[in-house]
Amino acid sequence: MNQVDFLVPGRQKFKELAVLEKKYLQRIEFYVKFTLKNLREQKSANDQLLRKREGEQMLQTLSRQDYVVGLDACGRSLDSQGFAEFLAGCMSRVGGKLVFVMGGRAGLAEDVRKRADDFLSFSPMTFPHDLFRVIFLEQLYRALSIIKGHAYHR
């Protein structure tokens, strides 16, 4: 499994963070085929409807063979070394892609939760979505550099 995707609702709204995203995307692509998929941003004052719409988009993007990891405060926490080990384990699986999914402001839809094979938490705290995108990309790059034995992590 050498394809990793990151599904996120909406696009990066801050120029400064977009610069960092681009930097980490270029670095990640040195190690694996990677796609950041910005799903069409959904609008609704009703959180349940918002989750449902975002979830439908995510599920349409996923294939049966994909290994899906939900990014959620209720997931298990790993340190950087543990995340690298988790990532290496996922990437050693045969078939499909490794797909990380991040919910919108209302969280992950129940259907996406049911489809997910695993859940990870990067913190019990809540982060702005635009900032978390960069945090995730940095940690993914760090994990890949650990797997390959490169000096970035040290």
N, C-alpha and C positions, 0 to 999 in steps of 0.2 A: 504494500500500500504506500505508494509514493505521491499520492495526491491528497492534499489537505485543503479543505474549504472552511471559510468562516462566514456564516450567514448572519447578517445584521439588518434590522429594520432601519431604513433611511440612510442618508449620506452623512459624511462628516461635515459639521456646520462651521467649524473653526479653522481658519487658514493655518494658524500656528500648529494645531494638532494634525492637520492634513500633511504638513511638511514632515512631521515625525512618522506618521503612518507610512508615507512614501519611503522614507529611509528604512524602516523595518521591513516593509514589503520587499524591497530590493535585496536586503540581507537574507530574508527567509527564502527567497527564490533561488539563492545560491545553493541551498540544501535540498529543497523539495519543490515540486510543482505546487503552487499555492494560488488560490483564488479567493479574493475578498468579494463576496456577493452582497451588494447593497440592494436589499429588497425595496420595493416601492413603499414609501412611508404611508401608513394608514392614519386616518384622522377619525376620531370619535371621542366624545365626552364620556361615553359609556365604556369603562375598562373591560367589561366582559366581551363586548362587541369588538373592541380593539384587539384583544388577545385572539379572538376567533379569526378575525381577518388576517392578522399577522401569521397565525398558525397555519391557515390554509395556504398562504404563499410559501411558507417554509416546507410544508409537506409536499407541495407540488414540485419543489426543487430537489427533494431527496429521492434516492432510489432505494430499492429493497436491500441492496448489497452494502450500502453505506453504514459505517459505524458512527453513530450520532452521539455527541457529547453535549449535554445541556450545561450552559454556564449559569449557575444559579447559587444564591446564598445558602441554599439548603444542601448543596452538594458537598462532597468530601474535600477537605483542604489538604494540599500538598505543598511541601517546600519546593524550591527550584530543582533540586536533585530528584525528588519524588516525581515532579511533573515530567522531567526528562525520562525517567524510567517508565512512567505511564505512557508517554508519547512513543517511546521505542517499542513498547509492547503492542500498542495499537497499530503502529506502522509495520509490524512484522506479520500482521494478519494478511491472509490472501483475499484478494477481490475487494471491490468497492473502494470508496474513499473514506477518509477520516473527516467528519464534518462537525465543527463546533458551531453551536447555535446560541445566539444571545437574544433574549426577549426584548421587547420595547419597554416603554415606561410602565406598562401594566404587567410586565412579566411574561413568562412563557405560557403559551396556550396549553390546556390540558391534553389535547391530542398530540402536541409536540412532546410533552412530558412522557406520554405513553410510548411514543415512538423512540425516545432516547434510550440508548444502551447504557449510558452512564451519566453522572452529573459531577461537575467540579465547581468548587467555590474558590474564588480568589481572595475573599475576605468576607467577614460577617457584616462589614460596613456597606453602605450603598454608595456607588460612584455615579457621576454623570455618565451617560452612555457614550458621549463623544470622548471622554477621557478614558473610559474603560477599554474602548477599542484599541487605544495606543498601549495601555497597560498589557492587554492580552497579547498584542503583537510583539511587544518587547519580551514578554515571558516565553512566548513560542520561539522567538529567535534565540533566547538564552538556552532553552531546553535543547534546541537543535545543535547549538554550539557545544553543549555538554556532551551530547550523544557522539558528536564527531571529535571530541577531545580538543577543541580549539580554545584559545586563551580568553575569550570574551568574558566567561563566567568568573575567572579568577581575579 
